[in-house]
Amino acid sequence: MTDLDLVTDEGLILHRDWLSASEMARYRRFVRAQRQRQFVAGRVLARMALGSLLGVAPRDIVLEDRPGQAPLLKSPAPRGGLPGFSIAHSGRWVACAVSGQTALGLDIEMRDPQRDLAALAAQAFDEDEMAQWARLQELDEARRVAGFYGLWSAKEARFKLGVVAAAHSVAVPHEELSVVLCSELPLKAPPAIALHRLP
């Protein structure tokens, strides 16, 4: 995970050289500067994590952007199957999770109590999630907000993984964020957050 407040514009401009042609095409389509920053930082984090897992320099990782889907690892070709990885961003935070054993879906969300959480729940949650949201109404505001974002992040992480319901889901504690990691197979060890500065 990285904090974009600690990343200079000049540093991100240098890291744009790491992007593939398809990634640069997507980068240029973003209108907001913040979204461009999130995109570059996410792809750099993914390359750092994949490089560590595969034993290659991060800059040697080639990702292909796919509209509406997670990026595809094009090179190097890993032995023993493709690693699972997922990128997420919210506000100033950007995160990436990688596994050599299973597919992953990661979501992070800044907890914002000012949003109309009831309206968002009614729009996005299914019947089971609405029942869980209803039970959260009995809690104090801080726990109700944390509960909402936990439900939201779990739903988004499952979507990224490509499953609606059945997945192994783990909430990872963070003081500002709701962080949920879903995996196709059970994880061998609980995930932990490591804060990285981009090279």
TORKOLZA-826545 format. One record per residue: residue number from 1; x, y negated, z of N, C-alpha, C, O in turn; residue in one letter. Coordinates in Angstrom, 3 decimals. Layout:
N
SITE    i       n_X       n_Y       n_Z      ca_X      ca_Y      ca_Z       c_X       c_Y       c_Z       o_X       o_Y       o_Z  aa
SITE  NUM         X         Y         Z         X         Y         Z         X         Y         Z         X         Y         Z   a
...
END
This chain:
199
SITE    i       n_X       n_Y       n_Z      ca_X      ca_Y      ca_Z       c_X       c_Y       c_Z       o_X       o_Y       o_Z  aa
SITE    1     0.848     1.169     0.000     0.000     0.000     0.000     0.893    -1.231     0.000     1.972    -1.229     0.594   m
SITE    2     0.432    -2.285    -0.674     1.183    -3.531    -0.658     0.242    -4.702    -0.436    -0.944    -4.641    -0.762   t
SITE    3     0.796    -5.765     0.123     0.077    -6.995     0.397     0.483    -8.003    -0.674     1.640    -8.422    -0.729   d
SITE    4    -0.465    -8.391    -1.525    -0.139    -9.292    -2.635     0.310   -10.669    -2.161     0.957   -11.399    -2.912   l
SITE    5    -0.023   -11.028    -0.936     0.455   -12.308    -0.412     1.972   -12.326    -0.278     2.573   -13.397    -0.194   d
SITE    6     2.599   -11.149    -0.258     4.058   -11.053    -0.134     4.745   -10.874    -1.488     5.962   -10.699    -1.548   l
SITE    7     3.967   -10.919    -2.577     4.514   -10.690    -3.922     4.462   -11.998    -4.702     3.401   -12.608    -4.828   v
SITE    8     5.599   -12.424    -5.219     5.638   -13.672    -5.980     5.120   -13.458    -7.401     5.133   -12.343    -7.921   t
SITE    9     4.666   -14.540    -8.013     4.248   -14.470    -9.417     5.423   -14.065   -10.299     5.260   -13.307   -11.255   d
SITE   10     6.613   -14.578    -9.970     7.798   -14.247   -10.766     8.102   -12.757   -10.697     8.474   -12.149   -11.700   e
SITE   11     7.942   -12.166    -9.507     8.170   -10.732    -9.360     7.205    -9.909   -10.184     7.593    -8.915   -10.798   g
SITE   12     5.937   -10.323   -10.201     4.945    -9.579   -10.987     5.193    -9.738   -12.482     4.959    -8.803   -13.248   l
SITE   13     5.666   -10.914   -12.909     5.975   -11.099   -14.325     7.074   -10.132   -14.755     7.009    -9.556   -15.840   i
SITE   14     8.086    -9.955   -13.899     9.151    -8.998   -14.207     8.604    -7.579   -14.303     9.041    -6.798   -15.149   l
SITE   15     7.647    -7.244   -13.436     7.102    -5.890   -13.433     6.163    -5.618   -14.610     5.844    -4.460   -14.879   h
SITE   16     5.724    -6.637   -15.300     4.877    -6.397   -16.476     5.622    -5.588   -17.527     5.005    -4.890   -18.331   r
SITE   17     6.959    -5.681   -17.520     7.769    -4.905   -18.469     7.614    -3.400   -18.253     7.898    -2.611   -19.154   d
SITE   18     7.159    -2.996   -17.049     6.970    -1.580   -16.773     5.708    -1.036   -17.449     5.569     0.178   -17.596   w
SITE   19     4.788    -1.911   -17.861     3.495    -1.464   -18.381     3.615    -0.939   -19.805     4.412    -1.432   -20.604   l
SITE   20     2.803     0.075   -20.105     2.719     0.603   -21.468     1.910    -0.365   -22.331     1.322    -1.317   -21.817   s
SITE   21     1.881    -0.120   -23.636     1.129    -0.988   -24.549    -0.358    -1.006   -24.192    -0.991    -2.062   -24.222   a
SITE   22    -0.916     0.157   -23.856    -2.344     0.202   -23.516    -2.629    -0.526   -22.202    -3.682    -1.142   -22.041   s
SITE   23    -1.679    -0.448   -21.260    -1.838    -1.175   -20.002    -1.733    -2.683   -20.220    -2.492    -3.450   -19.628   e
SITE   24    -0.801    -3.107   -21.063    -0.673    -4.538   -21.350    -1.925    -5.070   -22.035    -2.351    -6.193   -21.767   m
SITE   25    -2.513    -4.274   -22.911    -3.747    -4.701   -23.577    -4.847    -4.923   -22.546    -5.592    -5.899   -22.634   a
SITE   26    -4.953    -4.028   -21.574    -5.963    -4.199   -20.532    -5.629    -5.398   -19.646    -6.512    -6.180   -19.296   r
SITE   27    -4.363    -5.540   -19.287    -3.917    -6.664   -18.467    -4.358    -7.994   -19.090    -4.850    -8.880   -18.391   y
SITE   28    -4.180    -8.123   -20.395    -4.514    -9.376   -21.081    -6.016    -9.650   -21.106    -6.435   -10.797   -21.264   r
SITE   29    -6.827    -8.604   -20.950    -8.288    -8.803   -20.969    -8.827    -9.366   -19.658    -9.941    -9.887   -19.622   r
SITE   30    -8.046    -9.267   -18.576    -8.513    -9.820   -17.303    -8.481   -11.343   -17.370    -7.487   -11.934   -17.791   f
SITE   31    -9.571   -11.967   -16.952    -9.676   -13.420   -16.983    -9.072   -14.044   -15.726    -8.389   -15.065   -15.800   v
SITE   32    -9.325   -13.427   -14.580    -8.873   -13.985   -13.300    -7.414   -13.585   -13.010    -7.016   -12.434   -13.193   r
SITE   33    -6.651   -14.561   -12.560    -5.240   -14.304   -12.228    -5.120   -13.277   -11.108    -4.216   -12.442   -11.139   a
SITE   34    -6.023   -13.320   -10.108    -5.971   -12.365    -8.993    -6.137   -10.933    -9.502    -5.452   -10.020    -9.040   q
SITE   35    -7.049   -10.744   -10.453    -7.261    -9.393   -10.989    -6.033    -8.923   -11.774    -5.694    -7.740   -11.730   r
SITE   36    -5.366    -9.827   -12.488    -4.127    -9.469   -13.183    -3.055    -9.044   -12.176    -2.342    -8.065   -12.394   q
SITE   37    -2.950    -9.788   -11.075    -1.965    -9.465   -10.040    -2.260    -8.089    -9.440    -1.349    -7.282    -9.256   r
SITE   38    -3.530    -7.823    -9.137    -3.914    -6.523    -8.583    -3.563    -5.396    -9.553    -3.054    -4.352    -9.147   q
SITE   39    -3.838    -5.618   -10.824    -3.594    -4.590   -11.837    -2.114    -4.237   -11.917    -1.745    -3.064   -11.860   f
SITE   40    -1.263    -5.264   -12.051     0.181    -5.009   -12.161     0.701    -4.329   -10.895     1.443    -3.350   -10.976   v
SITE   41     0.314    -4.843    -9.728     0.795    -4.259    -8.471     0.342    -2.806    -8.336     1.110    -1.960    -7.878   a
SITE   42    -0.892    -2.511    -8.729    -1.390    -1.133    -8.657    -0.599    -0.191    -9.543    -0.287     0.929    -9.140   g
SITE   43    -0.271    -0.635   -10.746     0.484     0.223   -11.660     1.934     0.390   -11.204     2.528     1.448   -11.409   r
SITE   44     2.501    -0.642   -10.592     3.859    -0.519   -10.058     3.871     0.444    -8.869     4.744     1.307    -8.772   v
SITE   45     2.889     0.292    -7.957     2.794     1.219    -6.819     2.640     2.664    -7.295     3.278     3.570    -6.760   l
SITE   46     1.794     2.872    -8.297     1.596     4.228    -8.823     2.904     4.791    -9.366     3.228     5.955    -9.129   a
SITE   47     3.647     3.976   -10.084     4.927     4.438   -10.628     5.930     4.738    -9.515     6.689     5.704    -9.599   r
SITE   48     5.931     3.906    -8.473     6.838     4.163    -7.344     6.492     5.493    -6.683     7.383     6.297    -6.406   m
SITE   49     5.197     5.734    -6.427     4.783     6.965    -5.755     5.006     8.187    -6.635     5.500     9.213    -6.167   a
SITE   50     4.638     8.075    -7.921     4.835     9.202    -8.832     6.318     9.478    -9.050     6.732    10.635    -9.119   l
SITE   51     7.120     8.418    -9.158     8.561     8.601    -9.320     9.162     9.344    -8.153    10.001    10.225    -8.337   g
SITE   52     8.733     8.990    -6.931     9.219     9.680    -5.738     8.803    11.145    -5.746     9.599    12.020    -5.405   s
SITE   53     7.564    11.412    -6.133     7.055    12.788    -6.165     7.762    13.627    -7.229     8.066    14.798    -7.004   l
SITE   54     8.020    13.021    -8.390     8.578    13.770    -9.525    10.097    13.685    -9.623    10.707    14.346   -10.463   l
SITE   55    10.713    12.859    -8.753    12.174    12.759    -8.765    12.726    11.994    -9.949    13.799    12.325   -10.453   g
SITE   56    12.000    10.960   -10.408    12.481    10.133   -11.511    12.370     8.664   -11.106    11.688     8.329   -10.138   v
SITE   57    13.042     7.799   -11.849    12.967     6.366   -11.583    11.548     5.873   -11.883    10.962     6.278   -12.887   a
SITE   58    10.986     5.008   -11.034     9.620     4.519   -11.273     9.417     3.929   -12.661     8.360     4.098   -13.269   p
SITE   59    10.426     3.243   -13.150    10.292     2.608   -14.461    10.200     3.630   -15.595     9.746     3.298   -16.690   r
SITE   60    10.626     4.866   -15.343    10.559     5.921   -16.363     9.195     6.599   -16.429     8.953     7.417   -17.318   d
SITE   61     8.308     6.271   -15.506     6.953     6.817   -15.528     6.156     6.098   -16.611     6.100     4.869   -16.630   i
SITE   62     5.540     6.860   -17.511     4.721     6.283   -18.580     3.260     6.629   -18.297     2.885     7.800   -18.230   v
SITE   63     2.449     5.588   -18.133     1.012     5.763   -17.912     0.253     5.232   -19.118     0.626     4.218   -19.709   l
SITE   64    -0.811     5.930   -19.471    -1.675     5.468   -20.562    -2.998     5.010   -19.971    -3.635     5.750   -19.221   e
SITE   65    -3.410     3.804   -20.303    -4.677     3.282   -19.798    -5.822     3.932   -20.572    -5.754     4.112   -21.788   d
SITE   66    -6.879     4.281   -19.829    -8.061     4.888   -20.446    -9.288     4.118   -19.965    -9.566     4.103   -18.766   r
SITE   67   -10.028     3.476   -20.874   -11.189     2.681   -20.473   -12.186     3.499   -19.651   -12.612     4.580   -20.058   p
SITE   68   -12.546     2.960   -18.488   -13.539     3.613   -17.638   -13.033     4.815   -16.869   -13.812     5.476   -16.182   g
SITE   69   -11.742     5.115   -16.967   -11.171     6.278   -16.278    -9.856     5.889   -15.618    -9.298     4.825   -15.884   q
SITE   70    -9.376     6.772   -14.754    -8.057     6.568   -14.160    -6.996     6.668   -15.252    -7.219     7.327   -16.268   a
SITE   71    -5.842     6.021   -15.057    -4.779     6.158   -16.053    -4.284     7.601   -16.134    -4.442     8.383   -15.197   p
SITE   72    -3.691     7.929   -17.261    -3.172     9.269   -17.505    -1.645     9.236   -17.473    -1.018     8.369   -18.081   l
SITE   73    -1.062    10.188   -16.758     0.393    10.326   -16.743     0.833    10.962   -18.062     0.510    12.117   -18.339   l
SITE   74     1.571    10.203   -18.871     2.027    10.696   -20.173     3.438    11.283   -20.109     3.757    12.242   -20.811   k
SITE   75     4.279    10.689   -19.253     5.670    11.134   -19.176     6.237    10.692   -17.832     5.909     9.609   -17.348   s
SITE   76     7.093    11.526   -17.220     7.568    12.824   -17.693     6.525    13.911   -17.480     5.618    13.771   -16.659   p
SITE   77     6.669    14.995   -18.232     5.760    16.122   -18.075     6.136    16.870   -16.797     7.233    17.424   -16.714   a
SITE   78     5.259    16.898   -15.813     5.591    17.573   -14.551     5.509    19.085   -14.676     4.716    19.613   -15.455   p
SITE   79     6.338    19.779   -13.899     6.247    21.237   -13.835     5.175    21.608   -12.823     5.107    21.015   -11.746   r
SITE   80     4.350    22.568   -13.153     3.338    23.034   -12.208     2.051    22.230   -12.214     1.309    22.256   -11.232   g
SITE   81     1.769    21.518   -13.290     0.510    20.787   -13.385     0.648    19.316   -13.050     1.619    18.882   -12.430   g
SITE   82    -0.350    18.564   -13.478    -0.342    17.119   -13.270    -0.573    16.774   -11.806    -1.406    17.401   -11.153   l
SITE   83     0.147    15.794   -11.282    -0.136    15.347    -9.917    -1.435    14.556    -9.887    -1.828    13.945   -10.881   p
SITE   84    -2.093    14.576    -8.737    -3.269    13.740    -8.555    -2.840    12.383    -8.044    -1.964    12.287    -7.184   g
SITE   85    -3.457    11.324    -8.570    -3.179     9.992    -8.047    -4.382     9.094    -8.269    -5.186     9.310    -9.176   f
SITE   86    -4.487     8.090    -7.425    -5.603     7.155    -7.492    -5.130     5.797    -7.005    -4.339     5.701    -6.067   s
SITE   87    -5.630     4.735    -7.659    -5.257     3.359    -7.344    -6.507     2.619    -6.878    -7.597     2.841    -7.404   i
SITE   88    -6.346     1.741    -5.889    -7.474     0.945    -5.402    -6.984    -0.441    -5.018    -5.809    -0.631    -4.702   a
SITE   89    -7.891    -1.404    -5.046    -7.542    -2.766    -4.644    -8.757    -3.445    -4.037    -9.899    -3.140    -4.382   h
SITE   90    -8.490    -4.363    -3.135    -9.538    -5.193    -2.548    -8.875    -6.439    -1.965    -8.032    -6.348    -1.072   s
SITE   91    -9.266    -7.596    -2.477    -8.663    -8.832    -1.998    -7.175    -8.835    -2.231    -6.716    -8.601    -3.349   g
SITE   92    -6.407    -9.100    -1.173    -4.948    -9.180    -1.317    -4.271    -7.813    -1.216    -3.055    -7.721    -1.385   r
SITE   93    -5.026    -6.760    -0.947    -4.458    -5.432    -0.744    -4.568    -4.576    -2.004    -5.583    -4.594    -2.700   w
SITE   94    -3.497    -3.822    -2.280    -3.473    -2.858    -3.377    -2.884    -1.569    -2.826    -1.893    -1.593    -2.096   v
SITE   95    -3.500    -0.439    -3.177    -3.057     0.848    -2.628    -3.014     1.917    -3.719    -3.694     1.822    -4.741   a
SITE   96    -2.201     2.923    -3.471    -2.112     4.086    -4.348    -1.888     5.324    -3.493    -1.136     5.289    -2.520   c
SITE   97    -2.542     6.410    -3.861    -2.325     7.699    -3.202    -1.903     8.709    -4.261    -2.399     8.680    -5.387   a
SITE   98    -0.987     9.602    -3.897    -0.456    10.603    -4.832    -0.390    11.945    -4.127    -0.088    12.014    -2.935   v
SITE   99    -0.675    13.021    -4.871    -0.548    14.376    -4.347    -0.005    15.296    -5.432    -0.376    15.188    -6.601   s
SITE  100     0.870    16.195    -5.030     1.369    17.211    -5.954     0.498    18.448    -5.965     0.735    19.353    -6.765   g
SITE  101    -0.526    18.519    -5.083    -1.339    19.724    -4.960    -2.791    19.572    -5.404    -3.427    20.567    -5.751   q
SITE  102    -3.334    18.346    -5.401    -4.772    18.217    -5.636    -5.129    16.883    -6.272    -4.391    15.906    -6.140   t
SITE  103    -6.258    16.848    -6.958    -6.796    15.590    -7.493    -7.269    14.716    -6.334    -7.704    15.223    -5.300   a
SITE  104    -7.178    13.388    -6.517    -7.511    12.447    -5.457    -8.443    11.348    -5.955    -8.478    11.025    -7.142   l
SITE  105    -9.190    10.789    -5.022    -9.950     9.563    -5.245    -9.732     8.677    -4.035    -9.986     9.101    -2.907   g
SITE  106    -9.268     7.458    -4.246    -8.966     6.529    -3.155    -9.798     5.276    -3.317    -9.947     4.760    -4.425   l
SITE  107   -10.347     4.779    -2.203   -10.991     3.476    -2.235   -10.611     2.690    -0.995   -10.529     3.237     0.105   d
SITE  108   -10.379     1.395    -1.189   -10.166     0.475    -0.077   -11.131    -0.692    -0.248   -11.415    -1.115    -1.368   i
SITE  109   -11.623    -1.201     0.853   -12.534    -2.345     0.818   -12.239    -3.263     1.995   -12.119    -2.811     3.134   e
SITE  110   -12.122    -4.563     1.708   -12.044    -5.559     2.779   -13.398    -5.595     3.474   -14.432    -5.680     2.812   m
SITE  111   -13.400    -5.530     4.803   -14.663    -5.581     5.544   -15.110    -7.039     5.669   -14.470    -7.840     6.350   r
SITE  112   -16.213    -7.368     5.005   -16.722    -8.735     4.981   -18.132    -8.768     5.565   -19.084    -8.397     4.879   d
SITE  113   -18.289    -9.204     6.817   -19.611    -9.217     7.436   -20.538   -10.285     6.855   -21.736   -10.271     7.136   p
SITE  114   -20.011   -11.205     6.054   -20.834   -12.275     5.478   -21.670   -11.796     4.285   -22.633   -12.463     3.905   q
SITE  115   -21.326   -10.678     3.705   -22.094   -10.160     2.566   -23.433    -9.617     3.039   -23.579    -9.230     4.198   r
SITE  116   -24.398    -9.589     2.150   -25.720    -9.052     2.463   -25.634    -7.524     2.368   -25.925    -6.936     1.327   d
SITE  117   -25.233    -6.902     3.465   -24.978    -5.466     3.462   -26.255    -4.670     3.224   -26.222    -3.632     2.563   l
SITE  118   -27.377    -5.144     3.753   -28.649    -4.433     3.549   -29.009    -4.395     2.069   -29.452    -3.362     1.566   a
SITE  119   -28.824    -5.510     1.369   -29.133    -5.554    -0.063   -28.184    -4.650    -0.848   -28.605    -3.947    -1.767   a
SITE  120   -26.901    -4.671    -0.481   -25.935    -3.803    -1.158   -26.273    -2.332    -0.930   -26.202    -1.523    -1.855   l
SITE  121   -26.639    -1.991     0.302   -27.005    -0.607     0.609   -28.209    -0.177    -0.215   -28.209     0.909    -0.795   a
SITE  122   -29.241    -1.028    -0.271   -30.456    -0.692    -1.020   -30.163    -0.503    -2.503   -30.814     0.297    -3.175   a
SITE  123   -29.190    -1.235    -3.004   -28.840    -1.156    -4.420   -27.982     0.061    -4.753   -28.139     0.661    -5.817   q
SITE  124   -27.071     0.427    -3.843   -26.046     1.412    -4.190   -26.187     2.773    -3.524   -25.724     3.772    -4.075   a
SITE  125   -26.820     2.841    -2.341   -26.804     4.080    -1.582   -27.915     5.023    -2.005   -29.007     4.591    -2.374   f
SITE  126   -27.622     6.334    -1.946   -28.645     7.339    -2.191   -29.441     7.581    -0.904   -29.213     6.912     0.104   d
SITE  127   -30.356     8.521    -0.943   -31.251     8.752     0.198   -30.479     9.129     1.468   -30.778     8.615     2.546   e
SITE  128   -29.498    10.014     1.349   -28.714    10.439     2.505   -27.904     9.275     3.076   -27.843     9.089     4.291   d
SITE  129   -27.280     8.490     2.185   -26.497     7.341     2.637   -27.386     6.288     3.291   -26.984     5.645     4.261   e
SITE  130   -28.605     6.110     2.753   -29.543     5.160     3.361   -29.934     5.614     4.765   -30.112     4.786     5.658   m
SITE  131   -30.070     6.929     4.962   -30.397     7.443     6.293   -29.242     7.168     7.264   -29.466     6.807     8.419   a
SITE  132   -28.010     7.341     6.784   -26.850     7.035     7.628   -26.783     5.533     7.928   -26.467     5.138     9.050   q
SITE  133   -27.078     4.702     6.928   -27.087     3.259     7.103   -28.161     2.851     8.123   -27.936     1.957     8.938   w
SITE  134   -29.309     3.498     8.076   -30.382     3.191     9.030   -29.922     3.481    10.458   -30.225     2.714    11.372   a
SITE  135   -29.194     4.580    10.658   -28.700     4.912    11.999   -27.673     3.885    12.493   -27.533     3.677    13.698   r
SITE  136   -26.964     3.252    11.571   -25.966     2.254    11.947   -26.600     0.967    12.482   -25.926     0.170    13.135   l
SITE  137   -27.889     0.762    12.209   -28.561    -0.466    12.648   -28.628    -0.571    14.172   -28.819    -1.658    14.716   q
SITE  138   -28.472     0.555    14.848   -28.536     0.560    16.313   -27.226     0.098    16.960   -27.173    -0.115    18.172   e
SITE  139   -26.172    -0.056    16.157   -24.852    -0.388    16.690   -24.623    -1.894    16.706   -25.372    -2.650    16.088   l
SITE  140   -23.583    -2.323    17.418   -23.218    -3.742    17.403   -22.684    -4.107    16.019   -22.382    -3.230    15.210   d
SITE  141   -22.570    -5.410    15.757   -22.244    -5.871    14.406   -20.923    -5.307    13.891   -20.860    -4.854    12.748   e
SITE  142   -19.882    -5.323    14.695   -18.570    -4.864    14.235   -18.620    -3.400    13.800   -18.075    -3.039    12.757   a
SITE  143   -19.270    -2.567    14.596   -19.350    -1.137    14.241   -20.309    -0.916    13.071   -20.105    -0.007    12.265   r
SITE  144   -21.352    -1.742    12.975   -22.284    -1.626    11.849   -21.577    -1.985    10.538   -21.738    -1.292     9.533   r
SITE  145   -20.791    -3.077    10.551   -20.047    -3.488     9.358   -19.017    -2.420     8.982   -18.905    -2.049     7.813   v
SITE  146   -18.263    -1.926     9.972   -17.275    -0.875     9.701   -17.955     0.376     9.144   -17.433     1.013     8.229   a
SITE  147   -19.116     0.725     9.693   -19.853     1.898     9.210   -20.315     1.736     7.783   -20.214     2.665     6.982   g
SITE  148   -20.830     0.540     7.454   -21.260     0.288     6.078   -20.101     0.482     5.110   -20.223     1.200     4.117   f
SITE  149   -18.968    -0.169     5.409   -17.837    -0.084     4.488   -17.243     1.323     4.435   -16.698     1.723     3.406   y
SITE  150   -17.342     2.074     5.526   -16.926     3.473     5.481   -17.774     4.276     4.508   -17.247     5.074     3.732   g
SITE  151   -19.098     4.065     4.546   -20.001     4.741     3.604   -19.702     4.311     2.172   -19.647     5.138     1.261   l
SITE  152   -19.509     3.009     1.988   -19.241     2.463     0.652   -17.933     3.038     0.089   -17.892     3.490    -1.056   w
SITE  153   -16.875     3.018     0.894   -15.581     3.516     0.428   -15.618     5.010     0.124   -15.009     5.466    -0.844   s
SITE  154   -16.336     5.774     0.955   -16.449     7.214     0.704   -17.153     7.472    -0.627   -16.758     8.358    -1.386   a
SITE  155   -18.195     6.693    -0.901   -18.931     6.854    -2.161   -18.025     6.530    -3.353   -17.998     7.267    -4.339   k
SITE  156   -17.287     5.424    -3.253   -16.387     5.024    -4.335   -15.251     6.034    -4.529   -14.879     6.344    -5.660   e
SITE  157   -14.705     6.543    -3.426   -13.611     7.515    -3.527   -14.094     8.809    -4.186   -13.382     9.398    -4.999   a
SITE  158   -15.314     9.251    -3.830   -15.875    10.452    -4.478   -16.091    10.207    -5.965   -15.829    11.084    -6.789   r
SITE  159   -16.567     9.015    -6.306   -16.785     8.674    -7.718   -15.466     8.734    -8.488   -15.414     9.279    -9.591   f
SITE  160   -14.401     8.175    -7.909   -13.107     8.198    -8.576   -12.578     9.627    -8.727   -11.920     9.960    -9.712   k
SITE  161   -12.879    10.454    -7.738   -12.464    11.849    -7.806   -13.258    12.598    -8.865   -12.787    13.586    -9.429   l
SITE  162   -14.476    12.114    -9.129   -15.317    12.740   -10.147   -16.337    13.694    -9.571   -16.871    14.541   -10.287   g
SITE  163   -16.615    13.568    -8.275   -17.635    14.408    -7.646   -18.625    13.516    -6.911   -18.259    12.457    -6.401   v
SITE  164   -19.868    13.948    -6.861   -20.898    13.149    -6.207   -20.929    13.425    -4.712   -21.045    12.497    -3.913   v
SITE  165   -20.828    14.685    -4.330   -21.003    15.009    -2.911   -19.843    15.823    -2.346   -19.116    15.341    -1.477   a
SITE  166   -19.662    17.043    -2.826   -18.721    17.961    -2.194   -17.279    17.546    -2.471   -16.786    17.684    -3.591   a
SITE  167   -16.616    17.041    -1.450   -15.200    16.702    -1.531   -14.670    16.650    -0.117   -15.426    16.476     0.839   a
SITE  168   -13.373    16.801     0.005   -12.737    16.659     1.310   -12.436    15.173     1.492   -11.678    14.593     0.714   h
SITE  169   -13.014    14.569     2.495   -12.942    13.126     2.673   -12.284    12.781     4.004   -12.605    13.364     5.040   s
SITE  170   -11.355    11.820     3.960   -10.641    11.397     5.163   -10.656     9.877     5.221   -10.265     9.213     4.261   v
SITE  171   -11.107     9.322     6.347   -11.014     7.883     6.586    -9.685     7.605     7.277    -9.330     8.269     8.251   a
SITE  172    -8.953     6.618     6.762    -7.645     6.281     7.302    -7.762     4.924     8.005    -8.169     3.946     7.378   v
SITE  173    -7.417     4.845     9.284    -7.584     3.588    10.024    -6.718     2.453     9.478    -5.556     2.649     9.123   p
SITE  174    -7.319     1.257     9.422    -6.605     0.044     9.030    -7.339    -1.122     9.670    -8.567    -1.114     9.741   h
SITE  175    -6.608    -2.120    10.135    -7.249    -3.204    10.897    -8.126    -4.107    10.041    -9.072    -4.694    10.566   e
SITE  176    -7.854    -4.244     8.743    -8.639    -5.128     7.886    -9.505    -4.396     6.868   -10.493    -4.943     6.378   e
SITE  177    -9.137    -3.180     6.559    -9.736    -2.471     5.428   -10.494    -1.226     5.855   -10.205    -0.618     6.885   l
SITE  178   -11.461    -0.870     5.041   -12.019     0.476     5.065   -11.207     1.262     4.035   -11.140     0.863     2.872   s
SITE  179   -10.596     2.365     4.441    -9.755     3.176     3.556   -10.269     4.612     3.608   -10.296     5.225     4.675   v
SITE  180   -10.677     5.151     2.456   -11.149     6.534     2.387   -10.443     7.237     1.237   -10.383     6.723     0.120   v
SITE  181    -9.913     8.416     1.526    -9.250     9.256     0.534   -10.031    10.551     0.400   -10.243    11.259     1.385   l
SITE  182   -10.456    10.861    -0.812   -11.142    12.126    -1.094   -10.224    13.003    -1.930    -9.495    12.512    -2.793   c
SITE  183   -10.266    14.293    -1.669    -9.429    15.230    -2.410   -10.261    16.424    -2.845   -11.237    16.799    -2.195   s
SITE  184    -9.851    17.007    -3.958   -10.541    18.187    -4.473   -10.299    19.388    -3.560   -11.216    20.164    -3.289   e
SITE  185    -9.063    19.537    -3.089    -8.683    20.609    -2.172    -8.347    19.996    -0.814    -8.024    18.811    -0.744   l
SITE  186    -8.417    20.768     0.254    -8.039    20.217     1.565    -6.581    19.760     1.557    -5.719    20.413     0.968   p
SITE  187    -6.318    18.643     2.211    -4.948    18.139     2.312    -4.182    18.942     3.356    -4.744    19.334     4.378   l
SITE  188    -2.899    19.186     3.099    -2.076    19.952     4.034    -1.733    19.154     5.283    -1.469    19.727     6.341   k
SITE  189    -1.738    17.824     5.159    -1.453    16.961     6.303    -2.304    15.713     6.172    -2.631    15.304     5.059   a
SITE  190    -2.669    15.098     7.299    -3.476    13.885     7.203    -2.687    12.760     6.535    -1.489    12.610     6.778   p
SITE  191    -3.356    11.971     5.694    -2.644    10.876     5.022    -2.300     9.764     6.011    -2.988     9.569     7.013   p
SITE  192    -1.241     9.055     5.714    -0.833     7.905     6.528    -0.564     6.730     5.598    -0.165     6.916     4.448   a
SITE  193    -0.784     5.535     6.094    -0.550     4.329     5.290     0.884     3.879     5.487     1.368     3.762     6.613   i
SITE  194     1.560     3.627     4.364     2.909     3.054     4.401     2.862     1.751     3.624     2.389     1.713     2.489   a
SITE  195     3.353     0.686     4.239     3.377    -0.621     3.588     4.680    -0.772     2.804     5.771    -0.599     3.346   l
SITE  196     4.544    -1.100     1.519     5.717    -1.226     0.644     5.785    -2.632     0.070     4.765    -3.257    -0.222   h
SITE  197     6.996    -3.107    -0.083     7.207    -4.323    -0.866     7.624    -3.879    -2.242     8.411    -2.943    -2.383   r
SITE  198     7.104    -4.543    -3.271     7.452    -4.152    -4.631     8.925    -4.476    -4.877     9.423    -5.500    -4.409   l
SITE  199     9.625    -3.600    -5.615    11.069    -3.816    -5.821    11.342    -5.060    -6.663    12.499    -5.384    -6.929   p
END
